[in-house]
Amino acid sequence: MLCHSRPFSVFPCSSQLLTGSGRKIRIPFTLAKSLVIIFMEGAEGIELQITAADDAEANSRNDASSIDNKTQPPKLTHYKWWLRVTCYILFLLSGQSAATLLGRVYYDKGGNSKWMATFVQSAGFPILLPLLLFFPSSINSNTATNPISASFANKPEAPRLSTLTFLYVGFGALLTGDNLMYSYGLLYLPVSTYSLLCATQLAFNALFSFFLNSQKLSPFVLNSITLLTASASLLAVNADSENPAGISRRKYVIGFLCTLGASATYSLYLSLVQLSFEKVIRKETFSAVLKMQIYPSFVATCGCVVGLFASTEWESLEDEMRGYKEGKVSYLMTLIWTAITWQISSVGLLGLIFEVSSLFSNVISTLALPLVPILAVVFLHDKMNGVKVMAMLLAIWGFLSYIYQHYLDDAKSKTVLTSENEVTGAQ
C-alpha cells in the first residue's frame, strides 16, 4: 500500500534484469536503490577527480609561470632599472638645458613678450595626457625600499576633491609667478649668469626642507649653502663688468632679483609638493605624480593667457613675429620646441620621482645648472670671465657637497631598513 500511494517515486518497488540466457530476474527495491546511489556517487567522484585534475594543471601552470619570473636573472632586472633611470636623467638634463638655451634664443632673435616666454614653460602639458592612459595607478616600484612610499601604501584613502582642487589651483598660481620671474631673469641676464644664479635653488631647498619637511641642516648642507651664497655674491659684484648690450644696470638688478626670487619660489614649490604627498595625497603612484604635474600646469597656462591679454602684449605678437630675425617659421618653431623641451624635462623628472624619489629628481635637475653656462659659451657665445669661472667652481663645489650629504642619508636609510628587515625575519 505504501508503494502505491507514491506514484511519482523515482524508484519502483522492484526492478527486472535480463540475464545472458534471456531470463528475467526480479531485484528487490532496496537493492536497486543502492545500486543507483552507488552509480551516482561514482559519477560524482569521477567528475570531482576531473575537476581536481584541471585545477592541479592550472596551478601547475601558474607555478611554472611564477617560477619563470623568479628564475629571471636579478642582474637583468637591475640593468633594466638602471637603463630606465639613465634615460630619465638624459631626458631631464637635455630637456632643461635645451629649454633654457631656446628661451635665450627667443629674446636674442627679436622676441620681447615676457608672458609668451612664461606661457611656453607650461603650455606643453597636453603631451603628458596619454601617459595617464598607458600607466595604471600602481604603487611606486620602490615601495619596499622607500619608507615614505611604504607609508603611502599603508594609507590608501583618497583626499577630497575640494582639497585636491585647492592644491592644484594654488600650485598652478605659484608656478605662474615663478615662471614669470624666470622669464624676466632670462630676458635681462646672460644665460651663464642666469644659470649660476639658479643654482641657489639648492640652498633655498635646504632651508625650506628644514622648516617644512623636517630635514636636518648637516655640516655638508651648510657648506653647500655657504658656497652657493658666495657664488651668487660674486655674480652680484660682477654686475658692472658684464651688463649685456642694451640692458641698463637697473634692468640687470631686476633680472638678478627675479632669478633669485624664482629659485626661492621653485624650492618652496618642491617642498610644498613633497609635504602634500606626505600629508594630503598619501600615495606616490605614477598617476598621482602625473596629475600633480598636469593640473597645476593647466592652471599656470590659464594664468599666462590671462596675463597675456591683461598686459596687452597679445596685440604686439603679430608684429613680433614679423620682426623676428629668422622669420615667422623660426619664431613658431622656437616657441614650440621650447614648450616641448620643457615637457621632455618634465617626463624625466616624473620618471625619476617614480623610479627613485622626488629628492633624487630634484638633485639631478640642479645638475644641469652648471652645464648650461658651458653650453651658453659654446652655442650662444656668452662671455666667461674669471669671476664667472670662480662662481661656477663654487657652485659646483656646493652642488657636490649637497649631493654627498644625500648620498650619506641614502646609505644610512638603507642600513636602517636592512636591519629592520633582519629583525622582522628573525621574529
C-alpha positions as a Python dict, from the first residue, in 0.01 Angstrom:
ca = {
    (1, 'M'): (0, 0, 0),
    (2, 'L'): (277, 238, 81),
    (3, 'C'): (430, 167, -253),
    (4, 'H'): (120, 251, -450),
    (5, 'S'): (49, 564, -252),
    (6, 'R'): (365, 735, -410),
    (7, 'P'): (306, 701, -786),
    (8, 'F'): (572, 969, -870),
    (9, 'S'): (852, 797, -679),
    (10, 'V'): (1177, 776, -872),
    (11, 'F'): (1246, 427, -758),
    (12, 'P'): (991, 145, -828),
    (13, 'C'): (912, -123, -575),
    (14, 'S'): (1112, -378, -773),
    (15, 'S'): (1319, -393, -1093),
    (16, 'Q'): (1394, -662, -1351),
    (17, 'L'): (1723, -751, -1519),
    (18, 'L'): (1787, -977, -1814),
    (19, 'T'): (2049, -1246, -1776),
    (20, 'G'): (2264, -1376, -2057),
    (21, 'S'): (2008, -1651, -2128),
    (22, 'G'): (1727, -1400, -2157),
    (23, 'R'): (1567, -1485, -1825),
    (24, 'K'): (1429, -1203, -1616),
    (25, 'I'): (1550, -1170, -1258),
    (26, 'R'): (1344, -966, -1016),
    (27, 'I'): (1558, -734, -791),
    (28, 'P'): (1423, -601, -463),
    (29, 'F'): (1358, -229, -423),
    (30, 'T'): (1629, -161, -164),
    (31, 'L'): (1896, -333, -372),
    (32, 'A'): (1802, -134, -682),
    (33, 'K'): (1808, 188, -488),
    (34, 'S'): (2154, 107, -352),
    (35, 'L'): (2288, 34, -700),
    (36, 'V'): (2159, 367, -832),
    (37, 'I'): (2311, 558, -540),
    (38, 'I'): (2643, 383, -588),
    (39, 'F'): (2633, 468, -959),
    (40, 'M'): (2558, 838, -894),
    (41, 'E'): (2826, 866, -628),
    (42, 'G'): (3072, 708, -864),
    (43, 'A'): (2987, 960, -1136),
    (44, 'E'): (3023, 1249, -894),
    (45, 'G'): (3357, 1113, -781),
    (46, 'I'): (3477, 1089, -1137),
    (47, 'E'): (3363, 1447, -1202),
    (48, 'L'): (3536, 1571, -888),
    (49, 'Q'): (3852, 1391, -988),
    (50, 'I'): (3839, 1554, -1334),
    (51, 'T'): (3784, 1899, -1178),
    (52, 'A'): (4067, 1843, -932),
    (53, 'A'): (4292, 1737, -1217),
    (54, 'D'): (4204, 2055, -1411),
    (55, 'D'): (4274, 2268, -1104),
    (56, 'A'): (4602, 2092, -1045),
    (57, 'E'): (4700, 2152, -1408),
    (58, 'A'): (4610, 2524, -1383),
    (59, 'N'): (4801, 2555, -1057),
    (60, 'S'): (5099, 2383, -1210),
    (61, 'R'): (5090, 2633, -1498),
    (62, 'N'): (5073, 2925, -1256),
    (63, 'D'): (5355, 2777, -1053),
    (64, 'A'): (5557, 2732, -1368),
    (65, 'S'): (5499, 3095, -1470),
    (66, 'S'): (5590, 3217, -1122),
    (67, 'I'): (5900, 3001, -1129),
    (68, 'D'): (5990, 3153, -1466),
    (69, 'N'): (5950, 3502, -1316),
    (70, 'K'): (6155, 3412, -1013),
    (71, 'T'): (6425, 3249, -1222),
    (72, 'Q'): (6471, 3571, -1424),
    (73, 'P'): (6830, 3681, -1361),
    (74, 'P'): (6836, 3956, -1094),
    (75, 'K'): (7120, 4127, -1280),
    (76, 'L'): (6894, 4164, -1585),
    (77, 'T'): (6624, 4331, -1375),
    (78, 'H'): (6888, 4556, -1217),
    (79, 'Y'): (7026, 4656, -1557),
    (80, 'K'): (6676, 4733, -1687),
    (81, 'W'): (6615, 4961, -1387),
    (82, 'W'): (6942, 5143, -1443),
    (83, 'L'): (6861, 5179, -1813),
    (84, 'R'): (6527, 5343, -1731),
    (85, 'V'): (6686, 5574, -1473),
    (86, 'T'): (6962, 5669, -1719),
    (87, 'C'): (6704, 5755, -1987),
    (88, 'Y'): (6509, 5971, -1742),
    (89, 'I'): (6827, 6153, -1638),
    (90, 'L'): (6910, 6224, -2002),
    (91, 'F'): (6555, 6349, -2064),
    (92, 'L'): (6576, 6580, -1765),
    (93, 'L'): (6922, 6721, -1833),
    (94, 'S'): (6884, 6759, -2210),
    (95, 'G'): (6531, 6899, -2187),
    (96, 'Q'): (6613, 7153, -1919),
    (97, 'S'): (6936, 7268, -2089),
    (98, 'A'): (6776, 7295, -2434),
    (99, 'A'): (6470, 7479, -2300),
    (100, 'T'): (6689, 7736, -2121),
    (101, 'L'): (6900, 7799, -2432),
    (102, 'L'): (6593, 7824, -2656),
    (103, 'G'): (6442, 8075, -2415),
    (104, 'R'): (6750, 8292, -2455),
    (105, 'V'): (6741, 8247, -2835),
    (106, 'Y'): (6381, 8373, -2837),
    (107, 'Y'): (6492, 8702, -2679),
    (108, 'D'): (6812, 8735, -2884),
    (109, 'K'): (6633, 8697, -3217),
    (110, 'G'): (6370, 8962, -3153),
    (111, 'G'): (6119, 8815, -2905),
    (112, 'N'): (6017, 9051, -2626),
    (113, 'S'): (5697, 8916, -2470),
    (114, 'K'): (5756, 8807, -2109),
    (115, 'W'): (5413, 8645, -2090),
    (116, 'M'): (5470, 8444, -2407),
    (117, 'A'): (5804, 8320, -2269),
    (118, 'T'): (5618, 8228, -1950),
    (119, 'F'): (5334, 8063, -2142),
    (120, 'V'): (5555, 7812, -2325),
    (121, 'Q'): (5706, 7688, -1998),
    (122, 'S'): (5378, 7521, -1903),
    (123, 'A'): (5169, 7509, -2223),
    (124, 'G'): (5312, 7176, -2338),
    (125, 'F'): (5138, 6977, -2064),
    (126, 'P'): (4895, 6801, -2309),
    (127, 'I'): (5193, 6590, -2418),
    (128, 'L'): (5171, 6417, -2079),
    (129, 'L'): (4800, 6332, -2106),
    (130, 'P'): (4848, 6000, -2296),
    (131, 'L'): (5067, 5878, -2010),
    (132, 'L'): (4761, 5878, -1784),
    (133, 'L'): (4602, 5620, -2015),
    (134, 'F'): (4904, 5393, -2057),
    (135, 'F'): (5018, 5380, -1695),
    (136, 'P'): (4775, 5248, -1429),
    (137, 'S'): (4753, 5376, -1073),
    (138, 'S'): (5003, 5132, -931),
    (139, 'I'): (5215, 5183, -624),
    (140, 'N'): (5568, 5307, -675),
    (141, 'S'): (5811, 5030, -763),
    (142, 'N'): (6043, 5124, -477),
    (143, 'T'): (5776, 5095, -209),
    (144, 'A'): (5960, 4816, -35),
    (145, 'T'): (6278, 5020, -2),
    (146, 'N'): (6132, 5368, 35),
    (147, 'P'): (5990, 5441, 382),
    (148, 'I'): (5780, 5732, 255),
    (149, 'S'): (5628, 5519, -22),
    (150, 'A'): (5564, 5242, 229),
    (151, 'S'): (5374, 5485, 449),
    (152, 'F'): (5169, 5590, 143),
    (153, 'A'): (5084, 5224, 76),
    (154, 'N'): (4954, 5188, 431),
    (155, 'K'): (4721, 5487, 391),
    (156, 'P'): (4534, 5439, 64),
    (157, 'E'): (4236, 5663, 145),
    (158, 'A'): (4190, 5933, -116),
    (159, 'P'): (4163, 6303, -25),
    (160, 'R'): (3851, 6502, -102),
    (161, 'L'): (3808, 6657, -444),
    (162, 'S'): (3784, 7008, -296),
    (163, 'T'): (4120, 6959, -123),
    (164, 'L'): (4287, 6840, -443),
    (165, 'T'): (4135, 7129, -639),
    (166, 'F'): (4270, 7377, -385),
    (167, 'L'): (4616, 7220, -410),
    (168, 'Y'): (4621, 7220, -791),
    (169, 'V'): (4498, 7579, -819),
    (170, 'G'): (4740, 7700, -551),
    (171, 'F'): (5037, 7525, -709),
    (172, 'G'): (4935, 7649, -1053),
    (173, 'A'): (4926, 8010, -931),
    (174, 'L'): (5265, 7961, -766),
    (175, 'L'): (5409, 7823, -1091),
    (176, 'T'): (5270, 8118, -1286),
    (177, 'G'): (5456, 8368, -1071),
    (178, 'D'): (5768, 8151, -1064),
    (179, 'N'): (5781, 8112, -1444),
    (180, 'L'): (5722, 8485, -1493),
    (181, 'M'): (6018, 8571, -1268),
    (182, 'Y'): (6232, 8322, -1460),
    (183, 'S'): (6129, 8494, -1785),
    (184, 'Y'): (6237, 8834, -1652),
    (185, 'G'): (6567, 8689, -1535),
    (186, 'L'): (6637, 8526, -1870),
    (187, 'L'): (6549, 8849, -2052),
    (188, 'Y'): (6781, 9077, -1854),
    (189, 'L'): (7072, 8842, -1775),
    (190, 'P'): (7321, 8643, -1981),
    (191, 'V'): (7241, 8271, -1982),
    (192, 'S'): (7557, 8182, -1789),
    (193, 'T'): (7479, 8429, -1510),
    (194, 'Y'): (7116, 8325, -1506),
    (195, 'S'): (7201, 7955, -1471),
    (196, 'L'): (7458, 8012, -1197),
    (197, 'L'): (7202, 8213, -1001),
    (198, 'C'): (6951, 7932, -1046),
    (199, 'A'): (7196, 7706, -861),
    (200, 'T'): (7095, 7889, -542),
    (201, 'Q'): (6782, 7676, -564),
    (202, 'L'): (6973, 7410, -371),
    (203, 'A'): (7037, 7647, -82),
    (204, 'F'): (6674, 7759, -72),
    (205, 'N'): (6562, 7398, -99),
    (206, 'A'): (6771, 7304, 205),
    (207, 'L'): (6621, 7589, 408),
    (208, 'F'): (6260, 7518, 312),
    (209, 'S'): (6313, 7144, 368),
    (210, 'F'): (6441, 7225, 717),
    (211, 'F'): (6129, 7422, 808),
    (212, 'L'): (5863, 7229, 614),
    (213, 'N'): (5995, 6873, 572),
    (214, 'S'): (6195, 6834, 896),
    (215, 'Q'): (6525, 6789, 713),
    (216, 'K'): (6835, 6843, 924),
    (217, 'L'): (7095, 7101, 828),
    (218, 'S'): (7411, 6891, 837),
    (219, 'P'): (7762, 7038, 800),
    (220, 'F'): (7772, 6940, 431),
    (221, 'V'): (7440, 7113, 363),
    (222, 'L'): (7552, 7425, 550),
    (223, 'N'): (7873, 7418, 345),
    (224, 'S'): (7665, 7396, 28),
    (225, 'I'): (7451, 7694, 135),
    (226, 'T'): (7762, 7900, 211),
    (227, 'L'): (7930, 7819, -121),
    (228, 'L'): (7620, 7890, -329),
    (229, 'T'): (7568, 8219, -145),
    (230, 'A'): (7928, 8313, -219),
    (231, 'S'): (7878, 8222, -585),
    (232, 'A'): (7571, 8447, -611),
    (233, 'S'): (7757, 8726, -433),
    (234, 'L'): (8042, 8709, -685),
    (235, 'L'): (7793, 8742, -969),
    (236, 'A'): (7636, 9044, -799),
    (237, 'V'): (7977, 9210, -764),
    (238, 'N'): (8048, 9133, -1131),
    (239, 'A'): (7735, 9318, -1245),
    (240, 'D'): (7918, 9632, -1357),
    (241, 'S'): (8153, 9445, -1591),
    (242, 'E'): (7906, 9226, -1776),
    (243, 'N'): (7593, 9425, -1850),
    (244, 'P'): (7461, 9293, -2184),
    (245, 'A'): (7422, 9533, -2472),
    (246, 'G'): (7108, 9740, -2436),
    (247, 'I'): (7045, 9631, -2075),
    (248, 'S'): (7074, 9903, -1812),
    (249, 'R'): (7203, 9843, -1463),
    (250, 'R'): (6850, 9882, -1329),
    (251, 'K'): (6720, 9603, -1555),
    (252, 'Y'): (7019, 9388, -1465),
    (253, 'V'): (6934, 9423, -1096),
    (254, 'I'): (6569, 9341, -1171),
    (255, 'G'): (6676, 9027, -1358),
    (256, 'F'): (6915, 8935, -1077),
    (257, 'L'): (6647, 8971, -807),
    (258, 'C'): (6381, 8798, -1018),
    (259, 'T'): (6607, 8498, -1077),
    (260, 'L'): (6682, 8469, -704),
    (261, 'G'): (6312, 8506, -627),
    (262, 'A'): (6224, 8241, -886),
    (263, 'S'): (6480, 7999, -738),
    (264, 'A'): (6336, 8053, -389),
    (265, 'T'): (5978, 8017, -516),
    (266, 'Y'): (6051, 7693, -701),
    (267, 'S'): (6225, 7550, -393),
    (268, 'L'): (5918, 7641, -189),
    (269, 'Y'): (5702, 7473, -452),
    (270, 'L'): (5902, 7149, -434),
    (271, 'S'): (5889, 7142, -54),
    (272, 'L'): (5514, 7205, -55),
    (273, 'V'): (5460, 6931, -315),
    (274, 'Q'): (5655, 6685, -100),
    (275, 'L'): (5454, 6793, 205),
    (276, 'S'): (5128, 6748, 11),
    (277, 'F'): (5221, 6392, -88),
    (278, 'E'): (5305, 6307, 272),
    (279, 'K'): (5011, 6474, 447),
    (280, 'V'): (4726, 6502, 194),
    (281, 'I'): (4759, 6273, -108),
    (282, 'R'): (4938, 6000, 92),
    (283, 'K'): (5027, 5786, -206),
    (284, 'E'): (5303, 5801, -467),
    (285, 'T'): (5164, 5636, -776),
    (286, 'F'): (5268, 5735, -1125),
    (287, 'S'): (4923, 5872, -1200),
    (288, 'A'): (4928, 6084, -882),
    (289, 'V'): (5266, 6230, -980),
    (290, 'L'): (5139, 6293, -1334),
    (291, 'K'): (4832, 6474, -1206),
    (292, 'M'): (5049, 6689, -982),
    (293, 'Q'): (5234, 6797, -1297),
    (294, 'I'): (4941, 6824, -1542),
    (295, 'Y'): (4674, 7006, -1341),
    (296, 'P'): (4896, 7282, -1194),
    (297, 'S'): (5047, 7330, -1542),
    (298, 'F'): (4695, 7373, -1681),
    (299, 'V'): (4619, 7636, -1416),
    (300, 'A'): (4953, 7808, -1483),
    (301, 'T'): (4880, 7811, -1858),
    (302, 'C'): (4540, 7970, -1798),
    (303, 'G'): (4708, 8229, -1575),
    (304, 'C'): (4955, 8309, -1852),
    (305, 'V'): (4674, 8356, -2102),
    (306, 'V'): (4504, 8598, -1863),
    (307, 'G'): (4832, 8783, -1812),
    (308, 'L'): (4897, 8794, -2186),
    (309, 'F'): (4564, 8969, -2250),
    (310, 'A'): (4567, 9184, -1935),
    (311, 'S'): (4911, 9323, -2022),
    (312, 'T'): (4804, 9385, -2384),
    (313, 'E'): (5116, 9202, -2503),
    (314, 'W'): (4897, 8993, -2731),
    (315, 'E'): (4846, 9299, -2952),
    (316, 'S'): (5217, 9310, -3040),
    (317, 'L'): (5264, 8936, -3105),
    (318, 'E'): (5196, 8968, -3479),
    (319, 'D'): (5449, 9249, -3515),
    (320, 'E'): (5693, 9048, -3304),
    (321, 'M'): (5655, 8752, -3537),
    (322, 'R'): (5712, 8967, -3844),
    (323, 'G'): (6017, 9133, -3695),
    (324, 'Y'): (6178, 8809, -3578),
    (325, 'K'): (6527, 8791, -3728),
    (326, 'E'): (6500, 8430, -3851),
    (327, 'G'): (6145, 8460, -3991),
    (328, 'K'): (5797, 8352, -3890),
    (329, 'V'): (5864, 7979, -3917),
    (330, 'S'): (6169, 8006, -3695),
    (331, 'Y'): (5967, 8214, -3446),
    (332, 'L'): (5697, 7949, -3420),
    (333, 'M'): (5944, 7659, -3407),
    (334, 'T'): (6141, 7829, -3129),
    (335, 'L'): (5829, 7863, -2915),
    (336, 'I'): (5701, 7513, -2998),
    (337, 'W'): (6032, 7343, -2924),
    (338, 'T'): (6073, 7543, -2606),
    (339, 'A'): (5739, 7404, -2486),
    (340, 'I'): (5829, 7051, -2599),
    (341, 'T'): (6172, 7052, -2433),
    (342, 'W'): (6023, 7171, -2105),
    (343, 'Q'): (5783, 6875, -2115),
    (344, 'I'): (6067, 6636, -2204),
    (345, 'S'): (6232, 6765, -1891),
    (346, 'S'): (5907, 6702, -1703),
    (347, 'V'): (5891, 6342, -1828),
    (348, 'G'): (6242, 6285, -1696),
    (349, 'L'): (6152, 6449, -1367),
    (350, 'L'): (5837, 6239, -1325),
    (351, 'G'): (6019, 5920, -1421),
    (352, 'L'): (6289, 5979, -1159),
    (353, 'I'): (6025, 6054, -896),
    (354, 'F'): (5851, 5726, -976),
    (355, 'E'): (6164, 5509, -1011),
    (356, 'V'): (6374, 5659, -731),
    (357, 'S'): (6243, 5953, -525),
    (358, 'S'): (6139, 6316, -551),
    (359, 'L'): (6456, 6420, -369),
    (360, 'F'): (6678, 6244, -623),
    (361, 'S'): (6493, 6403, -913),
    (362, 'N'): (6540, 6749, -760),
    (363, 'V'): (6913, 6691, -717),
    (364, 'I'): (6951, 6570, -1078),
    (365, 'S'): (6756, 6870, -1207),
    (366, 'T'): (7009, 7102, -1045),
    (367, 'L'): (7291, 6910, -1215),
    (368, 'A'): (7203, 7089, -1540),
    (369, 'L'): (7267, 7429, -1384),
    (370, 'P'): (7650, 7412, -1405),
    (371, 'L'): (7620, 7263, -1756),
    (372, 'V'): (7414, 7545, -1907),
    (373, 'P'): (7685, 7817, -1869),
    (374, 'I'): (7929, 7598, -2061),
    (375, 'L'): (7670, 7533, -2334),
    (376, 'A'): (7589, 7904, -2345),
    (377, 'V'): (7956, 7988, -2408),
    (378, 'V'): (7975, 7727, -2686),
    (379, 'F'): (7645, 7792, -2868),
    (380, 'L'): (7546, 8148, -2773),
    (381, 'H'): (7897, 8292, -2734),
    (382, 'D'): (7841, 8419, -2381),
    (383, 'K'): (8142, 8581, -2217),
    (384, 'M'): (8311, 8378, -1942),
    (385, 'N'): (8547, 8594, -1736),
    (386, 'G'): (8748, 8498, -1430),
    (387, 'V'): (8476, 8597, -1182),
    (388, 'K'): (8222, 8378, -1361),
    (389, 'V'): (8463, 8085, -1363),
    (390, 'M'): (8519, 8124, -989),
    (391, 'A'): (8144, 8149, -930),
    (392, 'M'): (8086, 7836, -1136),
    (393, 'L'): (8353, 7642, -945),
    (394, 'L'): (8198, 7747, -613),
    (395, 'A'): (7854, 7642, -740),
    (396, 'I'): (7986, 7302, -848),
    (397, 'W'): (8161, 7258, -511),
    (398, 'G'): (7838, 7344, -331),
    (399, 'F'): (7645, 7106, -555),
    (400, 'L'): (7887, 6818, -483),
    (401, 'S'): (7865, 6888, -111),
    (402, 'Y'): (7487, 6874, -131),
    (403, 'I'): (7498, 6550, -332),
    (404, 'Y'): (7740, 6386, -88),
    (405, 'Q'): (7516, 6462, 207),
    (406, 'H'): (7219, 6298, 36),
    (407, 'Y'): (7439, 6002, -52),
    (408, 'L'): (7515, 5962, 319),
    (409, 'D'): (7146, 5996, 408),
    (410, 'D'): (7050, 5734, 149),
    (411, 'A'): (7316, 5489, 271),
    (412, 'K'): (7201, 5540, 631),
    (413, 'S'): (6834, 5483, 543),
    (414, 'K'): (6921, 5162, 356),
    (415, 'T'): (7122, 5035, 653),
    (416, 'V'): (6835, 5106, 892),
    (417, 'L'): (6585, 4939, 657),
    (418, 'T'): (6807, 4631, 619),
    (419, 'S'): (6844, 4594, 995),
    (420, 'E'): (6468, 4628, 1045),
    (421, 'N'): (6407, 4357, 783),
    (422, 'E'): (6656, 4127, 953),
    (423, 'V'): (6485, 4180, 1291),
    (424, 'T'): (6144, 4113, 1135),
    (425, 'G'): (6273, 3798, 963),
    (426, 'A'): (6424, 3671, 1289),
    (427, 'Q'): (6091, 3707, 1465),
}
